[in-house]
């Protein structure tokens, strides 16, 4: 009986550790909104809502964007998203 209880406890602890590990490395959930990258916020520093700005992507592409208010902060919203984000 003691051995059965010990095996059951071990299996439970391993299962819990595995489950917590999976959740720790999980990306944003489908129902959660992704935040814009820091470049989108930086592009609108000292700008006003509605101003047109240009953002350089990590790949070096230039994207035209418009400064909008998102969650009480000014952020650049691209006119067209980069191709790699649409896939």
Beta strands, then each sheet from edge to edge (+ up, - down):
strand 1: 52-56
strand 2: 62-70
strand 3: 73-78
sheet 1: 1+ 2- 3+
end
